Each structure stands twice: as C-alpha cells, then as structure tokens.
Amino acid sequence: MWSTFFMTDEEGRTIGPGAPGMSAAAAPGAGQGAGGLANLMTGRSTFGGNKRRRTTSTGPVMSEAQEGKIKLAFFVAIVGVVLTVLGVGTEFWVELAPAKNFYNNQTCLTAHYGLWKGCTKTLWVADIDPDRESCGPAELPGESNCTFFKFFTTGENAVIFQKTTQKNLNVAAAMLALFSLFLMVMGAICITMSLSKEILFFLKPASVCFVLSGVLVLLSLMVFHQSVLAFLASDHTVPLHHELSWSVSCVGCAGAVLIVGGVLFLLLALPYSPWQRCLPHKDSSS
C-alpha cells in the first residue's frame, strides 16, 4: 500500500506528492542546508567568523600594544587635569600676612585668595611659631571669613589690608584657566573616540589640546603673579609678607604634566617610532 505525502512550500501552498527521483535530487540541497546550519551553530558562517579589527579610511587602526601606550599617556593627562581642577577650585593661591604683633599681642589677621574668592582668618598669636615674624600660616585653627570676588558680577575690586586688587589681571587669569579646562575636555573626548573607534587619527587633535591647555595653565599662573605684585604695590600703609601657596604648586605641576601628556600623544600619533629613527639597529656584520 502506497502512502501519499503532501508538502507545502514557504508560502503555504500545497505541493503534490514527490516523484520517485525527487528524494535523490533533493539530497544534495538537504546536505547543504545541514552543513549551513552546522556552520551557523558553530559560529563559522559566511558573515560571522572570527572577530577582526576594523579597517577604516580615516587612518590606520591601532594594535593592542599601541592601545596600552595610549591608555598610559591618557592616565598622565588625567593626572594633569585633576591637579588643574584642584588648583583652580581652591583659594590658596597666595597668602598675605602682616606682622603678628601689628594689631595686638593676642590675635593677628591673615588672608589668602585665589581666582574666585578671598578669605581672611583670625589666628591666636600663641599658636604661631615664635621664630615667625608674620602672622600665619593660614592652615592654623582660627575664625575664617570667605567671600567671592565681584569681578564677574558688578565689576568691583576687592580691598584686603587697604590694598586693592587689579580686576583686569584677575579676570584674565581666571579666563585663561577656564579656557584651559575646556581644551582638556576636548582632548579627553578625542582620546575616548580614538580608543573606542581604534583609530590613531584622533591622537593629533588631542595632543594639540593638551599641550595648549598646559601652556594656558602656566600662562594663567604668570598673569596671576603679576596681579599679586600689582595688588601689593597699590598701597603701602600695611606692610605685608606674601607667599604663593599650595594651589599654585598644583597648577604649576599640572601645566608641566599636561604638556608632557600632549607630547606623548604626538609621539604615539607618528607613523614611525622616533626611537628607531634616532637609534637605528645596526646589523651584526657591521
């Protein structure tokens, strides 16, 4: 007794019983389908395959060794960014102090300020080092009073110890610091894109951003020092001892670190190794 089998195609239409030679003719196709399914299950399909690095038209892709070097240089630049934020955001750029016995023998007054605000602090003379002639340092415990400068709002100068600040120089120093922070953000974006896209092209603009930001940070430091000198020369009624504080040290180190980081990115962006050009390998025969 013969059994009749009906088949349906992909669109759901019924196909009549297969001819005796149909099974033999369909066998090769079935083998190919099974082979394709096996390849798909094992991840070796024609459009899958092993993972390869992308090749783009914007420039050569980076190797794993280059990626590690870029991350190391990026860490150096991040250290410079952190030092810059720490220095710019604090008010310990310069400390001002009259003689510790200028007002009375019990308390004395010291002051310190940065780019955005200034603080005055009352200290006990008994807490000060006997060998120190001026009041301070500002880290000693005491009553502190801090106010933001009005350079950026009403345009007024600040008066500290009867001396007047120079708002033009202070504003210029602050603007240079802010623009340097903007360049750091742009450089960090370029490095992030370079690592995510695996393209060396973005290292060049990142190098320019970090080097310029380091130069602007150092330039902001120089402008601020000139503003301090102009501030001290505005009045001579109260003799003051002044010294640059730890915020300036952070900013100075940050400028140097940012420039070093930018130079490292520039070296990594070169199509050849500068060490091989400067120190070529000599053949054993020579």
The 8 nearest C-alpha neighbors of each residue, nearest first, counted from 0:
[[1, 2, 3, 4, 16, 19, 17, 18],
 [0, 2, 3, 4, 16, 19, 17, 18],
 [3, 1, 4, 0, 16, 5, 17, 15],
 [2, 4, 16, 1, 5, 17, 15, 0],
 [5, 3, 16, 2, 6, 17, 15, 14],
 [6, 4, 16, 15, 14, 3, 13, 7],
 [7, 5, 14, 13, 4, 15, 8, 16],
 [6, 8, 13, 12, 14, 11, 9, 5],
 [7, 9, 11, 10, 12, 13, 6, 14],
 [8, 10, 11, 7, 12, 13, 6, 14],
 [9, 11, 8, 12, 7, 13, 14, 6],
 [12, 10, 8, 7, 9, 13, 6, 14],
 [13, 11, 7, 8, 10, 14, 9, 6],
 [14, 12, 7, 6, 11, 15, 8, 5],
 [13, 15, 6, 7, 5, 12, 16, 8],
 [16, 14, 5, 17, 13, 6, 4, 7],
 [17, 15, 5, 4, 3, 18, 14, 6],
 [16, 18, 21, 15, 19, 4, 22, 5],
 [17, 19, 21, 20, 16, 22, 15, 23],
 [18, 20, 21, 17, 22, 23, 16, 24],
 [21, 19, 18, 23, 22, 24, 17, 25],
 [20, 22, 24, 18, 23, 19, 17, 25],
 [23, 21, 25, 24, 20, 26, 19, 17],
 [22, 24, 26, 21, 25, 20, 27, 19],
 [25, 23, 21, 22, 26, 20, 27, 28],
 [24, 26, 22, 28, 23, 27, 21, 29],
 [25, 27, 29, 23, 28, 24, 22, 30],
 [28, 26, 30, 29, 25, 31, 24, 23],
 [29, 27, 31, 30, 25, 26, 32, 24],
 [28, 30, 32, 26, 31, 27, 33, 25],
 [31, 29, 27, 33, 28, 32, 34, 26],
 [30, 32, 34, 28, 29, 33, 35, 27],
 [33, 31, 29, 35, 34, 30, 28, 36],
 [34, 32, 36, 30, 35, 31, 37, 29],
 [33, 35, 31, 37, 32, 36, 30, 38],
 [36, 34, 38, 32, 37, 33, 31, 39],
 [35, 37, 39, 33, 38, 34, 40, 32],
 [38, 36, 34, 40, 39, 35, 33, 41],
 [37, 39, 43, 35, 41, 44, 36, 40],
 [38, 40, 36, 44, 42, 37, 41, 43],
 [41, 39, 37, 38, 42, 36, 43, 44],
 [40, 42, 38, 39, 43, 37, 44, 36],
 [43, 41, 39, 40, 44, 38, 48, 47],
 [44, 42, 48, 38, 41, 39, 47, 45],
 [45, 43, 39, 47, 38, 46, 42, 48],
 [44, 46, 47, 43, 48, 38, 39, 42],
 [45, 47, 44, 48, 43, 42, 39, 49],
 [48, 46, 44, 45, 43, 42, 49, 50],
 [49, 47, 43, 44, 42, 46, 50, 45],
 [48, 50, 51, 47, 43, 42, 44, 46],
 [51, 49, 48, 52, 47, 53, 42, 46],
 [52, 50, 49, 53, 48, 54, 47, 60],
 [51, 53, 54, 50, 60, 197, 61, 62],
 [52, 54, 51, 55, 60, 197, 196, 198],
 [53, 55, 60, 52, 56, 59, 58, 57],
 [56, 54, 57, 58, 53, 59, 60, 198],
 [55, 57, 58, 54, 59, 60, 198, 53],
 [58, 56, 55, 200, 59, 198, 199, 54],
 [59, 57, 56, 200, 55, 198, 60, 199],
 [60, 58, 198, 199, 61, 54, 55, 57],
 [59, 61, 198, 197, 199, 54, 58, 62],
 [62, 60, 197, 65, 198, 199, 66, 59],
 [61, 63, 65, 64, 66, 60, 197, 67],
 [62, 64, 66, 65, 67, 61, 68, 197],
 [63, 65, 67, 66, 62, 68, 61, 69],
 [66, 64, 68, 62, 67, 63, 61, 69],
 [65, 67, 63, 69, 64, 68, 62, 70],
 [68, 66, 70, 64, 65, 69, 71, 63],
 [67, 69, 71, 65, 70, 66, 72, 64],
 [70, 68, 66, 72, 71, 67, 73, 65],
 [69, 71, 73, 67, 68, 72, 74, 66],
 [70, 72, 68, 74, 73, 69, 67, 75],
 [73, 71, 75, 69, 74, 70, 260, 263],
 [74, 72, 70, 76, 71, 75, 69, 77],
 [73, 75, 77, 71, 72, 76, 70, 78],
 [76, 74, 72, 78, 73, 77, 260, 71],
 [75, 77, 260, 73, 79, 78, 74, 257],
 [76, 78, 80, 74, 79, 75, 73, 81],
 [79, 77, 81, 75, 76, 80, 82, 74],
 [80, 78, 253, 76, 82, 257, 256, 77],
 [79, 81, 77, 83, 78, 82, 84, 76],
 [80, 82, 78, 84, 83, 79, 85, 77],
 [83, 81, 85, 79, 253, 249, 80, 84],
 [82, 84, 80, 86, 250, 85, 81, 253],
 [85, 83, 81, 87, 86, 82, 88, 80],
 [86, 84, 82, 83, 88, 87, 81, 89],
 [85, 87, 246, 83, 250, 249, 84, 88],
 [88, 86, 84, 89, 85, 83, 114, 176],
 [87, 89, 85, 86, 84, 90, 115, 114],
 [90, 88, 86, 87, 91, 85, 246, 113],
 [89, 91, 113, 112, 92, 116, 117, 111],
 [92, 90, 246, 244, 93, 112, 113, 89],
 [93, 91, 113, 246, 244, 247, 90, 243],
 [92, 94, 243, 244, 111, 91, 242, 112],
 [95, 93, 111, 242, 241, 110, 243, 244],
 [96, 94, 241, 110, 240, 111, 109, 239],
 [95, 97, 109, 240, 134, 239, 133, 110],
 [98, 96, 239, 133, 240, 238, 134, 99],
 [97, 99, 133, 101, 100, 134, 132, 96],
 [98, 100, 134, 133, 107, 101, 97, 132],
 [101, 99, 103, 104, 98, 102, 107, 106],
 [100, 102, 98, 99, 103, 97, 107, 104],
 [103, 101, 100, 107, 104, 106, 99, 108],
 [104, 102, 100, 105, 101, 106, 107, 99],
 [103, 105, 100, 106, 124, 102, 99, 107],
 [104, 106, 124, 103, 123, 107, 125, 100],
 [107, 105, 123, 124, 122, 104, 103, 121],
 [108, 106, 99, 122, 121, 134, 124, 102],
 [107, 109, 121, 120, 122, 134, 96, 110],
 [110, 108, 96, 120, 119, 95, 134, 135],
 [111, 109, 119, 95, 118, 94, 120, 96],
 [110, 112, 94, 118, 93, 117, 95, 91],
 [113, 111, 117, 90, 91, 116, 93, 118],
 [112, 114, 90, 92, 115, 91, 116, 117],
 [113, 115, 173, 116, 169, 90, 87, 112],
 [114, 116, 113, 148, 147, 90, 117, 112],
 [117, 115, 147, 148, 146, 112, 113, 114],
 [116, 118, 112, 145, 146, 111, 147, 113],
 [119, 117, 145, 111, 144, 110, 112, 146],
 [120, 118, 110, 144, 143, 109, 145, 111],
 [121, 119, 143, 109, 142, 108, 110, 141],
 [120, 122, 108, 142, 141, 107, 109, 143],
 [123, 121, 141, 107, 106, 108, 124, 120],
 [122, 124, 106, 125, 126, 105, 107, 121],
 [123, 125, 106, 105, 127, 126, 122, 107],
 [124, 126, 123, 127, 105, 128, 129, 106],
 [127, 125, 124, 123, 128, 122, 139, 140],
 [128, 126, 124, 125, 129, 135, 131, 123],
 [127, 129, 131, 130, 126, 125, 132, 124],
 [130, 128, 131, 127, 132, 125, 126, 124],
 [129, 131, 128, 132, 127, 133, 99, 134],
 [132, 130, 128, 129, 133, 127, 134, 135],
 [131, 133, 98, 99, 130, 134, 129, 100],
 [134, 132, 98, 99, 97, 131, 96, 135],
 [135, 133, 99, 96, 98, 97, 109, 107],
 [136, 134, 137, 109, 133, 127, 96, 139],
 [135, 137, 138, 139, 134, 127, 109, 94],
 [136, 138, 135, 139, 109, 120, 94, 110],
 [137, 139, 136, 140, 135, 141, 120, 122],
 [138, 140, 137, 136, 141, 135, 122, 126],
 [141, 139, 138, 122, 142, 137, 123, 126],
 [140, 142, 122, 121, 143, 120, 139, 123],
 [141, 143, 121, 120, 144, 122, 140, 119],
 [142, 144, 120, 119, 141, 121, 145, 118],
 [143, 145, 119, 118, 120, 146, 142, 117],
 [146, 144, 118, 117, 119, 143, 116, 147],
 [147, 145, 116, 117, 118, 148, 144, 115],
 [148, 146, 116, 115, 117, 149, 145, 118],
 [147, 149, 116, 150, 115, 146, 157, 117],
 [150, 148, 152, 155, 151, 153, 154, 147],
 [149, 151, 154, 148, 155, 152, 166, 153],
 [150, 152, 149, 154, 153, 148, 170, 155],
 [153, 151, 149, 154, 150, 155, 148, 147],
 [152, 154, 155, 149, 150, 151, 156, 148],
 [155, 153, 150, 149, 152, 151, 156, 166],
 [156, 154, 149, 153, 150, 157, 166, 148],
 [155, 157, 164, 166, 150, 163, 154, 158],
 [156, 158, 164, 163, 159, 155, 148, 149],
 [157, 159, 163, 162, 161, 164, 160, 156],
 [158, 160, 162, 161, 157, 163, 110, 164],
 [159, 161, 162, 237, 158, 163, 239, 236],
 [162, 160, 159, 158, 163, 234, 237, 236],
 [161, 163, 234, 159, 160, 158, 233, 230],
 [164, 162, 158, 230, 157, 233, 156, 159],
 [163, 165, 230, 157, 156, 166, 158, 162],
 [166, 164, 167, 168, 226, 230, 169, 163],
 [165, 167, 169, 168, 170, 156, 164, 150],
 [168, 166, 170, 169, 165, 171, 150, 226],
 [167, 169, 171, 226, 166, 170, 165, 172],
 [170, 168, 166, 172, 171, 167, 223, 173],
 [169, 171, 173, 167, 172, 168, 166, 174],
 [170, 172, 168, 174, 169, 173, 167, 175],
 [171, 173, 219, 169, 175, 170, 174, 222],
 [174, 172, 170, 176, 171, 175, 114, 177],
 [175, 173, 177, 171, 176, 172, 170, 178],
 [174, 176, 178, 172, 173, 219, 177, 215],
 [175, 177, 173, 179, 174, 178, 216, 219],
 [178, 176, 174, 180, 179, 175, 173, 181],
 [179, 177, 181, 175, 180, 176, 174, 182],
 [178, 180, 212, 182, 176, 177, 181, 215],
 [181, 179, 183, 177, 178, 182, 184, 176],
 [182, 180, 178, 184, 179, 183, 185, 177],
 [181, 183, 185, 179, 208, 184, 180, 212],
 [184, 182, 180, 186, 181, 185, 209, 187],
 [183, 185, 187, 181, 182, 186, 188, 180],
 [186, 184, 182, 188, 183, 187, 189, 181],
 [185, 187, 205, 183, 189, 208, 188, 184],
 [186, 188, 184, 190, 189, 185, 183, 191],
 [189, 187, 191, 185, 186, 190, 192, 184],
 [190, 188, 186, 192, 187, 191, 201, 205],
 [189, 191, 193, 187, 192, 188, 194, 186],
 [192, 190, 188, 194, 193, 189, 195, 187],
 [193, 191, 195, 189, 190, 194, 196, 188],
 [192, 194, 190, 198, 196, 201, 197, 191],
 [193, 195, 197, 191, 192, 196, 190, 198],
 [194, 196, 192, 197, 193, 191, 198, 190],
 [197, 195, 193, 198, 194, 192, 60, 53],
 [198, 196, 194, 193, 60, 61, 195, 199],
 [199, 197, 60, 193, 196, 200, 61, 59],
 [200, 198, 201, 202, 268, 193, 60, 61],
 [199, 201, 202, 198, 58, 203, 57, 268],
 [202, 200, 193, 189, 203, 199, 204, 205],
 [203, 201, 205, 200, 199, 268, 204, 264],
 [202, 204, 206, 205, 201, 265, 268, 200],
 [205, 203, 207, 206, 202, 201, 208, 189],
 [206, 204, 186, 202, 208, 203, 207, 189],
 [205, 207, 261, 203, 264, 204, 209, 208],
 [206, 208, 204, 210, 205, 209, 211, 203],
 [209, 207, 205, 186, 182, 211, 206, 210],
 [208, 210, 261, 212, 206, 211, 257, 207],
 [211, 209, 258, 261, 213, 207, 212, 208],
 [212, 210, 214, 208, 213, 209, 207, 215],
 [211, 213, 179, 209, 215, 214, 210, 182],
 [214, 212, 254, 257, 216, 210, 258, 211],
 [213, 215, 211, 217, 212, 216, 218, 210],
 [216, 214, 218, 212, 217, 213, 179, 175],
 [217, 215, 219, 213, 218, 214, 254, 176],
 [218, 216, 220, 214, 219, 215, 254, 251],
 [217, 219, 215, 221, 220, 216, 214, 222],
 [220, 218, 172, 216, 222, 217, 221, 175],
 [219, 221, 217, 223, 218, 222, 224, 216],
 [220, 222, 218, 224, 223, 219, 217, 225],
 [223, 221, 225, 219, 224, 220, 172, 218],
 [222, 224, 226, 220, 225, 221, 172, 219],
 [225, 223, 227, 221, 226, 222, 220, 228],
 [224, 226, 228, 222, 223, 227, 229, 221],
 [225, 227, 223, 229, 224, 168, 228, 230],
 [228, 226, 230, 224, 225, 229, 231, 223],
 [227, 229, 225, 231, 230, 226, 232, 224],
 [230, 228, 226, 232, 227, 231, 225, 233],
 [229, 231, 227, 164, 233, 228, 232, 163],
 [232, 230, 228, 229, 233, 227, 234, 162],
 [231, 233, 229, 230, 234, 228, 235, 162],
 [234, 232, 230, 231, 162, 163, 229, 235],
 [235, 233, 162, 232, 236, 231, 161, 237],
 [234, 236, 237, 238, 232, 233, 231, 162],
 [235, 237, 234, 238, 161, 162, 160, 239],
 [238, 236, 235, 239, 160, 97, 161, 234],
 [239, 237, 97, 235, 236, 240, 98, 96],
 [240, 238, 97, 96, 237, 95, 241, 98],
 [239, 241, 96, 95, 97, 133, 242, 238],
 [242, 240, 95, 94, 239, 96, 93, 243],
 [241, 243, 94, 93, 244, 240, 95, 92],
 [244, 242, 93, 92, 94, 247, 241, 245],
 [243, 245, 92, 93, 91, 246, 247, 242],
 [246, 244, 248, 247, 91, 249, 92, 243],
 [247, 245, 86, 92, 249, 91, 248, 244],
 [248, 246, 250, 92, 245, 249, 244, 251],
 [247, 249, 245, 251, 246, 250, 252, 244],
 [250, 248, 246, 252, 86, 247, 82, 251],
 [249, 251, 253, 247, 86, 83, 248, 252],
 [252, 250, 248, 254, 253, 249, 247, 217],
 [253, 251, 255, 249, 254, 250, 248, 256],
 [252, 254, 79, 250, 256, 82, 251, 83],
 [255, 253, 213, 257, 251, 216, 252, 256],
 [254, 256, 252, 258, 253, 257, 259, 213],
 [255, 257, 259, 253, 79, 258, 254, 260],
 [258, 256, 213, 260, 79, 254, 259, 76],
 [257, 259, 210, 261, 213, 255, 260, 256],
 [260, 258, 256, 262, 257, 261, 263, 255],
 [261, 259, 76, 257, 263, 258, 262, 75],
 [260, 262, 206, 209, 210, 258, 264, 263],
 [261, 263, 265, 259, 264, 260, 258, 266],
 [262, 264, 260, 266, 265, 261, 72, 259],
 [265, 263, 267, 261, 206, 262, 266, 202],
 [264, 266, 262, 268, 263, 267, 206, 203],
 [267, 265, 263, 268, 264, 269, 262, 273],
 [266, 268, 264, 265, 269, 263, 69, 202],
 [267, 269, 265, 266, 202, 199, 264, 203],
 [268, 270, 271, 266, 267, 265, 272, 273],
 [271, 269, 268, 272, 267, 266, 59, 273],
 [272, 270, 269, 273, 275, 276, 268, 267],
 [271, 273, 274, 275, 276, 269, 270, 266],
 [274, 272, 276, 275, 277, 271, 266, 269],
 [275, 273, 277, 276, 272, 278, 279, 271],
 [274, 276, 279, 278, 273, 272, 277, 280],
 [277, 275, 273, 274, 278, 279, 272, 271],
 [276, 278, 274, 275, 273, 279, 272, 280],
 [277, 279, 275, 274, 276, 280, 273, 281],
 [280, 278, 275, 276, 277, 281, 274, 282],
 [281, 279, 278, 282, 275, 276, 283, 277],
 [280, 282, 279, 283, 285, 284, 278, 275],
 [283, 281, 284, 285, 280, 279, 278, 275],
 [282, 284, 285, 281, 280, 279, 278, 275],
 [285, 283, 282, 281, 280, 279, 278, 275],
 [284, 282, 283, 281, 280, 279, 278, 275]]
